[in-house]
Each structure stands twice: as structure tokens, then as C-alpha cells.
Amino acid sequence: MSFGPRIKELRTAKRMTLDQLAAATGSSKSYVWELENKNPPRPSAEKLSAIAAALGVTVDYLLGSDSQSLGDAQDQAFFREYSGLHPDTKRQLREIAKTLGGKRPT
């Protein structure tokens, strides 16, 4: 899947509108539409990073230049965000993960 359709698929899966993704990335609605629909898109590295963060994936996943799965991309994005958290928040998340780790989904 190419860059534009990948952004659109992730955006719609998160139930985000073009306006919402544009606001989250400091872009205009028309710019996000162009990224999703024009070929080839030419976003800056800064915009790529902002879009990846807003969609909860890595830039590599957006670009399709990596063989990583969506789950792996989401995990990496989560761990990057986690690393910048306050130590107390990290502790709380570790406790939650430990509690949830003992439970199996039904």
C-alpha cells in the first residue's frame, strides 16, 4: 500500500476526519487531502513525523519502506511516547500492564 492510502486507512480506522488530522498535525484540511489523494506526495520530515504521531505509528510504516506490521509500528510509536513520560506515570503504566498481563481476553 502506498503512502496516501495508508494515511487514509489509518485516519479512518481512528475515526478521524480530515479536519481532525489537519488540526493534530498543524496542517490544512486541503494539505491532508492532497497527501491522501495526490501522487507523489511530498511532505516534509516534520509533517511526516507529526502525521505518524497523530496516527500512532512510525514514519517508516507510513512510508512503507519498512517490513514492519501495523502492530509493530503502533508498539514502537507507543514506546517512543512512553519514554518521554514522567517517571511516576511510567510506574503507573507498568503497574497497569502487570495487572492486565495476568488476564486473558475472552
C-alpha positions as a Markdown table, in Angstrom:
| # | Residue | x | y | z |
|---|---|---|---|---|
| 1 | Met | 0.0 | 0.0 | 0.0 |
| 2 | Ser | 1.3 | 3.4 | -0.9 |
| 3 | Phe | 1.7 | 6.5 | 1.4 |
| 4 | Gly | -1.6 | 8.3 | 0.7 |
| 5 | Pro | -3.9 | 5.3 | 1.0 |
| 6 | Arg | -2.1 | 4.2 | 4.1 |
| 7 | Ile | -2.7 | 7.6 | 5.8 |
| 8 | Lys | -6.4 | 7.5 | 4.8 |
| 9 | Glu | -6.8 | 3.9 | 6.1 |
| 10 | Leu | -5.2 | 4.8 | 9.5 |
| 11 | Arg | -7.1 | 8.0 | 9.8 |
| 12 | Thr | -10.5 | 6.4 | 9.0 |
| 13 | Ala | -9.7 | 3.5 | 11.3 |
| 14 | Lys | -9.2 | 6.0 | 14.1 |
| 15 | Arg | -12.4 | 7.7 | 13.0 |
| 16 | Met | -10.6 | 10.9 | 12.4 |
| 17 | Thr | -11.8 | 13.5 | 9.9 |
| 18 | Leu | -9.5 | 15.3 | 7.5 |
| 19 | Asp | -10.1 | 18.4 | 9.7 |
| 20 | Gln | -9.1 | 16.5 | 12.9 |
| 21 | Leu | -5.9 | 15.1 | 11.4 |
| 22 | Ala | -5.1 | 18.5 | 9.9 |
| 23 | Ala | -5.5 | 20.1 | 13.3 |
| 24 | Ala | -3.5 | 17.5 | 15.1 |
| 25 | Thr | -0.6 | 18.0 | 12.6 |
| 26 | Gly | -0.7 | 21.7 | 12.2 |
| 27 | Ser | -1.8 | 21.4 | 8.6 |
| 28 | Ser | -4.7 | 22.4 | 6.5 |
| 29 | Lys | -7.5 | 20.1 | 5.5 |
| 30 | Ser | -6.6 | 20.5 | 1.8 |
| 31 | Tyr | -3.0 | 19.6 | 2.5 |
| 32 | Val | -4.0 | 16.3 | 4.3 |
| 33 | Trp | -6.4 | 15.6 | 1.4 |
| 34 | Glu | -3.6 | 16.1 | -1.1 |
| 35 | Leu | -1.3 | 13.8 | 0.8 |
| 36 | Glu | -4.0 | 11.1 | 0.8 |
| 37 | Asn | -5.0 | 11.5 | -2.9 |
| 38 | Lys | -2.2 | 13.0 | -5.0 |
| 39 | Asn | 0.8 | 11.1 | -6.3 |
| 40 | Pro | 3.5 | 11.5 | -5.4 |
| 41 | Pro | 3.0 | 13.4 | -2.1 |
| 42 | Arg | 6.0 | 15.4 | -0.9 |
| 43 | Pro | 5.6 | 16.1 | 2.8 |
| 44 | Ser | 8.4 | 17.5 | 4.9 |
| 45 | Ala | 10.1 | 15.3 | 7.5 |
| 46 | Glu | 8.4 | 17.5 | 10.2 |
| 47 | Lys | 4.9 | 16.8 | 8.7 |
| 48 | Leu | 5.7 | 13.1 | 8.3 |
| 49 | Ser | 6.6 | 12.9 | 12.0 |
| 50 | Ala | 3.5 | 14.8 | 13.1 |
| 51 | Ile | 1.2 | 12.6 | 11.0 |
| 52 | Ala | 2.8 | 9.4 | 12.3 |
| 53 | Ala | 2.5 | 10.7 | 15.8 |
| 54 | Ala | -1.2 | 11.6 | 15.3 |
| 55 | Leu | -1.9 | 8.3 | 13.8 |
| 56 | Gly | 0.1 | 6.3 | 16.4 |
| 57 | Val | 2.6 | 4.7 | 14.0 |
| 58 | Thr | 6.1 | 5.2 | 12.9 |
| 59 | Val | 7.3 | 7.2 | 9.9 |
| 60 | Asp | 8.7 | 4.0 | 8.4 |
| 61 | Tyr | 5.3 | 2.4 | 8.5 |
| 62 | Leu | 3.7 | 5.4 | 6.8 |
| 63 | Leu | 6.2 | 5.4 | 4.0 |
| 64 | Gly | 6.0 | 1.6 | 3.6 |
| 65 | Ser | 9.8 | 1.5 | 3.4 |
| 66 | Asp | 9.9 | -1.0 | 6.3 |
| 67 | Ser | 8.6 | -4.5 | 6.5 |
| 68 | Gln | 7.1 | -3.8 | 9.9 |
| 69 | Ser | 3.5 | -4.7 | 10.6 |
| 70 | Leu | 0.9 | -2.2 | 11.8 |
| 71 | Gly | 1.1 | -3.7 | 15.3 |
| 72 | Asp | 4.9 | -3.3 | 15.4 |
| 73 | Ala | 4.6 | 0.3 | 14.2 |
| 74 | Gln | 2.0 | 1.1 | 16.9 |
| 75 | Asp | 4.2 | -0.6 | 19.6 |
| 76 | Gln | 7.2 | 1.4 | 18.5 |
| 77 | Ala | 5.2 | 4.7 | 18.5 |
| 78 | Phe | 3.8 | 3.8 | 22.0 |
| 79 | Phe | 7.3 | 3.1 | 23.4 |
| 80 | Arg | 8.6 | 6.4 | 22.0 |
| 81 | Glu | 5.8 | 8.3 | 23.7 |
| 82 | Tyr | 6.3 | 6.2 | 26.9 |
| 83 | Ser | 10.0 | 7.1 | 27.0 |
| 84 | Gly | 9.1 | 10.8 | 27.4 |
| 85 | Leu | 6.7 | 10.4 | 30.2 |
| 86 | His | 7.2 | 11.4 | 33.8 |
| 87 | Pro | 8.7 | 8.6 | 36.0 |
| 88 | Asp | 5.5 | 8.4 | 38.1 |
| 89 | Thr | 3.4 | 8.0 | 35.0 |
| 90 | Lys | 5.7 | 5.2 | 33.8 |
| 91 | Arg | 5.4 | 3.5 | 37.1 |
| 92 | Gln | 1.6 | 3.6 | 37.0 |
| 93 | Leu | 1.6 | 2.2 | 33.4 |
| 94 | Arg | 3.9 | -0.6 | 34.4 |
| 95 | Glu | 1.6 | -1.5 | 37.3 |
| 96 | Ile | -1.4 | -1.4 | 34.9 |
| 97 | Ala | 0.4 | -3.6 | 32.4 |
| 98 | Lys | 1.3 | -6.1 | 35.2 |
| 99 | Thr | -2.3 | -6.3 | 36.3 |
| 100 | Leu | -3.6 | -6.7 | 32.8 |
| 101 | Gly | -0.9 | -9.2 | 31.8 |
| 102 | Gly | -2.4 | -11.8 | 34.1 |
| 103 | Lys | -5.8 | -11.5 | 32.4 |
| 104 | Arg | -6.6 | -13.3 | 29.1 |
| 105 | Pro | -9.0 | -11.7 | 26.6 |
| 106 | Thr | -12.3 | -13.6 | 26.3 |
